[in-house]
Amino acid sequence: MPLALTEEHRDLADAVAAFAANVAPISETRAHLADHATGNRPEHWDALLRQGLHCVHLPEDCGGGGAGILELAVVAEQLGKALLPGPFLPTVLTSAVVEAGYAGQDLDALGRELLTAWCAGATGALAGGGDFTAQPSGDGWVVDGCSRPVLGLPGAELVVAEARDPDGRPVWFRLLPVGGVSTMDGVDLTRPVGRLELRGHRVAPEHVLPSPAPERVDLIVNALLAAEASGIMSWCLDTAVSYVKTRVQFGKPVGSFQAVQHKAAMMLVRAELAVGAAWDAARADTDAPGQQRLAAAQAALTAVAPAVDAALECITLLGGIGFTWEHDAHLYWRRAISIASAIGPVERWETRLGDAALAAERDFSLSTEDELPELRARVGAVLDEVREIPDDEDGGSGWAPARGGHRRARLAEAGLVAPHYPAPYGLDAGPVEQAVIGQEFARRGLVQPSMVVGDWVLPTLLKHGTPGQRERFVEDSLRGRIVWCQLFSEPGAGSDLASLTTRARRVPGGWSISGQKVWTSMAHEADWGACLARTDPEAPKHKGLSYFLVDMTASGVEVRPLRQATGRTEFNEVFLDDVFVPDECLVGEPGQGWRLAVTTLANERLHMGAMKLRYGAPDRIRQLLADETYLGSHDEALRVLGRNTAREMALSALNLRGALARMSDVDIGAGVSVLKVYHAIAEREGSREALRMLGPAGCVADSDAGHHLGLPAILLGGGTIEIQLNVIAQRVLGLPR
């Protein structure tokens, strides 16, 4: 899914993509590589100016479009996907940073001159990073130093540089045309790169610019580079998938080989993470500095740096043809290398993100604190009442939900157990309303109830069940009187669920079910189970299944707890020996079980992907840092916190984008499977990093080492990473089975 979510932004993205394809096809870019490397204006520049793409973010009274960084990022992503050559990105980076220096104040003469010139079409370059020293000289400064390589510097008409005064404070200034610019051979053949050297350079006071907040500079630069990286990754994914669909080896398309499918699917996962990080950084432009620090570092780590590997993966999927000069893949690879190098080492951004995460958490709220006041007042009144009710719930063991209680009954009566359910069970709450309700729970220190497996089963009953089934099960489940389990997996049918062998045969008044289920969470505490069984052994395996509701206390049901590696018993084997299930407990029609199971599994995977990290949670690393109970240096511990925070932020950005996309009726495509895959990856990698920090303390059972032993439940539940990659490859990318 591209960065654009709203209809207006999608229209903008489509227009930019069409423009780039028309005025700067890749064949034209290749024909003028020598000109692009020296900084000459590309032939398409005047056409780009007529479209106003270079100044969508600048003030209208200077000739700009009056939009913001988010709109500019939408443009940058599409131009990155088209590999638009020339000074566009260095120019808009520079103008956006200069404008940021005037935040909260009127433009002075210099600011208005520069922004007006950029709106009129001047090119620009930004020599930031404090590579220069500035010594006071009268009313001005004397600047010395040599910059690192600067993108877009050769040929730039308006150069802005940053120096540091003797106290380390930034001095931003407009550089008048001087010598000292040297052109370098760039890795990116479509954009010039050069170095600026200043010796005794005098900066008059009228050429000094107000200093933008450093957090905002990082945010602007990283958000726009991340947007371009997202475009690069999108092109690489499209190109690789298109090729492996048609390239034949050993008599088959190479896209039918599982190793190729998994590599392509992971390219999609990484591309979705990148677009989420770029979008989150761009939308943070008006946030508080602490939020901007988090979003800027996340964009560097999750979008800009990974673009290099995405381009390389594209080349490896293309094979030898991708490594030729004639194929365009190396041009995208080169640009990815160039922008990743420009932001500096990933270790620096890991440390910055870790340091920022000690002070704040990124706000991914779907609603503001003053939104929907009437709903807040109504919900708040119920929750205030609930707080006064004694907590008499019977807490379940392990993952099992709590049962009953007067608090739960009041919440169910008010529609607040599952507010997104339709009336009379819920409030028909959309994503914003759900966010508001969640905020009101959190404000009072109350935890929103969960039915756990019931959260997956009840949507199936609401969509496909009879009125009698809904009346019988939904209300009691919401009140905590019914606990559910899911009788799907079998010893020979886990990931290949359609191969299950549990049989249901017709008997007077209902069905008799026999078979064995396994890995059934909470079966030892459940009252009812959603069971998938084969009712037509002659039908194709997906078409012969039916969906039943099984009373776990019925004759013939035997539950045998399975002890896990953790020592706990949260999973079970369930043996069904001629268990009678009446007709009223068949959901839908015979043979519709697979379609109904897909609804249940989708809710399971969405629930698991939307959960905050448990084993790789940043909170665990924060606690180790606070207690100083870790081995290694403080900087390395901060980097671990930064990496774990980046993973959690990536998931949260995808969740928020998914909610906003659904509100705008945008197809989120692989959203659920991507969330499930990356949630499992983030848990595994984060838990492993926490484990490595413990040293000898990991020998103790109640440490993070003991916690780590529960990780397989996340990795296996709801379908393994590998199975979800198959789903993405075949059902989303369209690769052949």
N, C-alpha and C positions, 0 to 999 in steps of 0.2 A: 504494500500500500504506500503510495507516495506521501510526502510530508503534508500536502494540502488535505484538509478535512472538510471545511465548509464549502458550500456550493460556490461562493465567490472565489475562494482560493483554488478550488479545482478548475474553475474557468480560467483563472490566471495561469495556472500550471499548463493547461492545454494550449493556451495562446502562446506561451513562451516556447513550449516544445515545437509547435508548428512554425514559429518564427525562426528558431534555430535551424530546423531542418531545411527551411527555405533559403536562408541567407548564408549559412555556414555548414554545408554538408561536409562530411569528413574528407571527401576527395579534395575539396577546396582547401581545407586546412592543411592537408599533406602537401599541396602544391606550393604553399607559401611558408614552409617551416623556417626558412632562413630569415624571412622578414619578422616572423613572430619572435624569434630568439633575440633580435636586436632592439625590439621595442617599437618598431614602426606601427603606426595605426593600421589595424586590419581593414580590409575593404568593407566589412559589414558594420563598421563603427557608426557611420552616419545613420544607417538604418536602425541600429540599436537605439541611437539617440532619439530618433523620431518616435520610437515606441515608448520612450521614457523609462526603460528598464533600469537605467543607470542611476535613477534618482527617485525611485518609488518611495524611498524612506526619508527623503529630505523635505524641509518645510515648503509649503505651497507658496509662501511669499518670496521664496528664493527661486521658484520655478520647479519645485519638486512635486511629488505625488502626495505628500502628507501622510503616508502610511507608516509602517514600522518595520522592525527587524524581522518579524515573522513573515511579512509579505516579501521582504527582500530575500529571506531564506527560501521561500517557495520558488522565486526566480533563480536563485543560485543553484538549487538542486537540479532544475531542468536544464540549465545551461551547462552544469557539470556533466549531466548524462549525455548531452550533445557534444561534449568536449569543446565548447566554444573557445577559440583561441583568443589571445590578446589580453588587454589590461582590465577587463571588467572587474574581476574579483579584487585585485589590489586597489583599484580605484574606489569601489564601494566600501571596502574595509576602511580606507583612509577617511573618506567623507563621513562615514558613520561614527568613527572615533572622534573626529573633530567636533561633530555636532554634539556628541555626548559630553564634551567639556563644557557646553553651555547649558547643561541640564539645570532648570530652575532659574535661569537668568536670560536676559535679552541678549541677542547677538550684538557684538560690537562691530566696528567697521571691518576689522580683519576677518572675523567670522562670516559676516555677510558677503564679503568679497570672495572668500574661498568657496562657500556653499553655492553661491550664485554661479561661480565659474564651473564648479563640478556639474551643476544642473545644465549648464550650457554645453557641456561635453568635454571639459578638460580631463585629462587622465591624471592619476595620482599614485603615490606609493607611500608606505608607512614604514619608517625606520624606527621602530619602537624597541623596547627591551632594555633601555638604559645603557646602550653601548658607548655613550659619549659622556664626558664630564663637562660641567659648566661652571666657570669661575666668574664671579661678579666683576663687571667692568663698567663703571659709571652707572647709567640707568639700564644697561643691558648686560649681556653675557659674552664670554669668550668660550667657545666650544672646541674640544679636541676629542679625537677618538676615531675608531674604525668600526664600522658596523659588521655584523654577520651578514651572510647573503640575504638579500631582500627581494622578494618576489615583485616583479613589475617595476623595479627601479629604473633600468635603462629606458629612456624615452618618456618617463613620467614628467608631466608638465608642472604638477604641484606636489612637492615632496614635504611631508611633515615628519619631524624627528623628535625623539625624546632623549634628553640628557639628564644627568643627576648632578645636583649642586653639592657643595662640600658637606652638607648635612644629610645627603642621600635622598633629598626630596626631588620629585620629577620636575623638569622644565621642558615644556612642549613648545615647539617653535616651527614657524613656517620657514622653509629653506629657500632662499632666493637662488636663482640659477648660478651655480658655481661649478668649478671643476671638481675632481675627486670622485666621480662616478665611474667605476670600472665595470664593464660587461663581462660576465662569466659564462662558461659553457654550462647550461642548465640540464638537469636530468629531464625535466619537462620540456619537450621540444616546441610546445605551443605557447609558452609564456616566458618573457625575459626575466633574468635574475642578475643582480649585480651587487656591488659593494660600494658603500659610501665612506670616504675618508675625509675628515675635517681636521685641519691644523691651524689653530689660531683664528678660527672662524668667528667673526663678530655678529652677534644677533642684536639688532636694535630692539628697544622695548615695544615698538609698534608691531613687531613680528612675533611676539610671545603670545602663545595661546593659553587659555585657561586649561588647567590639568584635569582630564576626566578621571573619575574614580577608577583605580586599578582593577577592581572587580568587574566594572562595566567594560573596560577595555578587553580583558580576557574573555568576557562573555560574548562580546560582539565578534571578535576575531574567531573564537572557537565555534560559535554558532554558525557562522557563514562558511568556515572551512568544513564543518561537519555536514552542512547541507550539500556542499559540493561533493564530499565523500559519499553521502547517501546516493547522489546521482551516479557517481562512478560505480558503486556497488550494484545499483539497479541495472546498469548497462551490462556489467560483468555477468550478473545472474541471467539476464535475458539471453545474452549471447551464448553462454555455456549450455543452458537448457535447450535452446534452439538447435545447437549442434549435436548434442548427445541424443536427441530424439531421432535424428536421421542418419547419423554415422553408424555404419554397419561393420561389426567385427564378429568373427566366428558365426556368421549367419544370422546375427541378431543386432538390433540397435544397441549401442553401448549403454544407452539410458535404461535398458532393462536389467543391467547388472546391479546388484544391491549396493556394492561399494560405490558405484557412480551415483546411484540414487541418494545414498546417505550424504555424499559430499555435496551434491546439488541442494539437498534439503537444508543442510547446515549453512550453505551460502544464503538461502532465503532467511533462515533464522537470524543470521548475523546482519543481513540487510534490514530486517524489521527492527532489530535492536538499534541499528545506526540511525534509521529515520526517526525512531522514538527519541533518541538522545538529542538529535539535531533539533527536532520540534520542541522538545522540552527546554533546550537552551534558548531558542529563539523566543519562546513565550515568556521567558524569565526576564526579558529586557526591562520591564517596569517593576520587577520585584525588589525586595530589600537586598542589600549587599551580601548578607550571609547566604541567601537563596541563590544569588548569582554565582557565588564562589562554588557552590555545589554543582550547579548546572553546567558551568564552564568546564570544570574538571571532568565531569561525566561525559561531555561531548568529545573531549580530547581522547578519553580512554575507550569509549564505546563506539565512536563513529570515525574519527579521523585516523587514529592508528590502525584499526582493523581493516581499513580500505586497502592497505598494501597487501595483506594476505588474501583478501577477496579477489583482487586482480590476479594474483599468482595462482589461486585456485582455478580461476577462469582459464588461465593459460594451460594448466595441467589437465583440465578436462578437455580442452581443445586438442591437446597433444602437440606433436611437432609443428603443425600448421600455426598454432598460437604463438610459437617462438620465432616465427619469421618476421622480417622487417615489413613485409607486405600486409600482414594482418594488423588490424587496429588495436589489438589487445595490449600490445606493449606501450602504446601511447597513453592508454588509461592507467596502466601500471606505473608509468613514469610520473604521471600527474599525482597519483596516489602517494608515491614515494616523496614527491616534492612537498606536498602539503603536510604530510606526516612529519617530515623533517623540519618544516617551518615552525611547528608548535613545540619542538624540543622533546627530550626524552620522556617516555611514558612514566618512568620512575618519579620524575618531578611532579607529574600530575597525580600519581597515586598518593604521594606524600601530601600534596595540597588538598586532595579530596579527603584523605584521612584526617587532616588537621581541621578542615571545615566541618567534618562529620562529628567531631568532638563537641562542637558548639551548637550545631543545629541539624535538623532533619529536613529534607526537601518536602515541601508542601505539595501534595498531589490531590488536594481537595477538589471535588467536583463543584462545590458551591462555596460562596463567600459567607461570612458570619452573619451578614444582614439579609441574606436571601430567604425568601418565603417566610416572612415573619408570622403569618397566621398559622402555617403548619408547625413552625417552631413552638408557638405558644400552645397549640393543641397537644402536640406530642410531649412538650415539656411538662404540662399539667399532669398527664398520665404518669410520666416517669417520676415526677415528684411524689405522686401518690404511691407508686411502686416502691420507692425508697423507704417509705414508712411501713411497708408490709414486711413482717419477719421473713427471712430467707429460709424457707422450709423445704427446699428442693432436696430430693434424694440424689446426691451426686453420683454419676456413673463412674466406673473404673476405667482406666486407660483412656481410650478415645470416645467411650460411650457418652451420650448426652445425659444431662441431668433429667430426672423424672419429676413430673407434676409440680406441685407447690402453688401457693396462692399468688405469688409474684408472677409466675409463668401464666397462670390462668388469666390474670388481669392484662398482661401483655397480649395474649392471644385474643382476648375479647376486644382489645383496642386495635387489632390488626398489625401489631408491631413485632410479632415473631418473624413473619415473612412479609414485610410491607409491600413487596413487589407483586405478591399474589393478588388476583382479582378479588373483589368483594364477593361474598362476605368474609373471606378468609384473610384478606390483606387490604391494602389501601390503593391498589393499582398504582403504586409509586413507581415513577420513572427513575432514571439514574440520578437526576438532581435531587429529587425528593428523598431517595434512599440515602444520598450523601448527607442531606440535612438531618435526617433521622439518626444516622450514625454519629453525627457531631453532637446531637443532643444526648445520646447515650454516653458518649465519651466525656462530655462536660460534667456529667453527674457521677462519673466513675462506675457506670454500669456496663456490663458486658452484654452485647446483643446475643440472644439465644441462638443455638444451633441445633438442628435435628440430625446433624452429621449425615449418615446415609439417607435419612429422610429428606434431606435437602436435594438429593438426586432423584429419589423415587417420586415424591409428591408432584413435581412438575409433569411427570409422565401421566399420573392419574388426573391431574387437572386438564391435560390436553387430550387424553385418549380414554379416560375412565368414564364409567356410567354415572349418572346422578347418584345412584345408590352407593357406588364405591366411594365417590367423593364425600357423601354424607357420612359414611361409615368410618372412613379413615383420616380424612384431612384434618378435621377439627381436633380429634383426639391426638393426632400427631403433633399439631401445633401446641397443644396444652401439655405435651410431655407424657401423655398416658400411653402412647405407643412408641416403641423404639424399633427401628428397622435394621435389617441386614440385606445384603445383595447376594443372591444365590446364582451367580453367573459362572465363575471360573470352575474348571474341573481339572483333575490330574492330567488329562490328555487334551484339554481345551482351555488354555489360558489366554495367550495372545490370539490364537486362532479360535476365537469364541464360537464361530459358526460350526465348528467340528464337534460340538458337545454331544454327548451320548445319553444324557438323562432323558428318559422317555416319559411321556404322558399319554396314557391310553384312555379311551372313552369308556366310562362306566355309567350306570344309571344315576342321573342327577349331577354328574360332574366328570371328574378325571382322577385317575390313579397315577401318581408320579413315583418313579423309582430311579435312583441313580446316586451319584456321589458328587458333592461340591467341595471345593477346597479354597483356602486363603480367604475365608469369609470373615470379614471384620465384624466383631461384636455379635456373632451368632449366638454366643453363650448368654448374652443379655437381651437379645432381640425378642420382641413379641411376634413380629411378622417379617417375612422375607419376600422380596421381589425375585421370582424364580423364572429362569429361561429354560424351557424344556422342549424336546422334539416331539411334535404331535403327528408328523407325517414323514416316516422314514424313507418314503419313496421320492419325496420332493427334493430338488436341489438344496444343498445344506443351509443356505440362508433363508429359503422359503418355507422350510418345514418346521419352523420354530414358533412357539407361542409363549405368551407372557402371563404368568400366574402370580397370585398373592397367596403365600403359604403361611398358615398358622404354625408358628414354631413350637407350639405346645401340642400339636396334633399327634395322634397315634402314628408311629412309624418314623418320626423325626428323631434322629440321634445326633447330638452335637458333641464333638470331641475336640477340646482345645489343643492347639499346637503351641508348644513352647518355643519361643524365638531365641535367637542368639543373645538377646538382651536379658533373657531369663524370665520375661513376661509372657503372658498368654493373651494376645490381642487378636490373633487369627484362629481359625477353627476349620476342622473338617466337618461336613454335615452329610449324614447318610439318610437318604429318603427311601423308605421301604414300603411300597404300596400306600403312600400318603394320599388320603382322599382330599381333593380340592373341589368344592362345589362350583357349579357353573357361574355363580355370581362373583367368583374370585378369578375368573378369566378376564384379563384386560384386553379390550378390542376383540377381534375375531381370531379364530385359529389360523395360524400361518402368518400373522402380523407381528410376531414377537420380535423379529430382527429390527423392524422399523421402530418399535417402541423402545427396544434396548438402546438404539442409537440415541434417542432422546435422553435416556438415563445416563448413558456414558458421556454424552456431551456435557451434561450438568456436572458430572463427576470431574471431568477434566478441566472444565472452566473453574470449578471450585478449587481444585488442587493448584492450578496455575495462578489463581488470583490470591492465594494465601501468601502472607508475608513469609520471608525465609525463617526457617526454624533451626536447621543445623548449621547453615552458613550465615546466620543473622549477624549484622553489624553490632547489635547490642551485646553479643557475647564477647566480641573483641574489645568493645568499649569497657566492659567490665574487667577484662584482663589488664587493660591499660590502667584503669583506675586503681586496681588492686596491686599493680606491678607484679603480677604472678605469671610472667612470661619470660622466656629466654630470648636472647638476641637484643639488638639495639632498639632504642625507642623509634628511630627512623624506620626500621624495617617493620616494626609493629604498626606504625602509622600507615605504611604502604599496604599492609594486610587489611587494615580497616578501610583504606581507600578502595581496594579491589572489591571487598565484600559489599561496601556501600554502593559501588558502581553497579554490581549485579542486582542488588535490591532496587536501586533507582531504575534500572533498565526494565525490570518487571513492572514496577509501578507506572512508568511512562506508558508501557504497552497497555496496561489495564485502563489507564485514564483515556488513552487514545481510542481504545475499543469502546468504552462507554460513550464518548463523544461521537464516534462514528455511528453507533447505533442510533443515537439521538438525531443524526443527520441523514439516516437511512442510507448509510454508506456500507457496502459489503466489506466486512473485515476479513474475508477470505480465510487464510490459514491462522487467524488470530488465536483460536482456542488451542490448536496443536502447537503453535509456536510458544505460547505461554507454558504449556505443559512440558515441552522439551526443555526450554531454558530454565524453568523453575527447577527441574531435576538436576540440570548441569550446575546451576548456581548453588544448590544445596550441596552437591558433591564437592565442588571445588572450594566453596567457603568452609565446609566442615573440615576438609583436609588441611586447609591453611591454619585453622584454629588449632587443630591437633598438633601441627608442627611447632606451634608457639609454646606448647606446654613443657616440653622437655621431660625430665623425670616425673613431673606431676601427672603425666599421662599414664603412669602405672596405677593410679588410684581409680577405683571403679566409679566413684561419683564425680569424676572430673569430666572435661569435654571428651576425653577418650571413651568413657562409658556412654556418653551421649551419642558419640559417633556410631556406636553399634546399632542404633535404631535407623540409620540412614537408608538401608534397603527398602524400608516401608515406603519411603518417598520415591525411590528410584523405580520400584516395581508397580506400585499402586496406580491404577488407571491406565496401564499400558506403559511398557518400557520406552526409554528414549529411542531405541532402534525401531520399535513398532510405530511410534509417532513419526519418525523420519520416513518410514514407508508410506504412511498416510499422506504426509506433506508431498513427497515425491510423486506419488501416483495420482492423488486426488486434487492436489493444488497445482503442481507444476505440470501435470499431465504426462509424466513419463510412463512408458509402457510397462506392464507387469512382467 
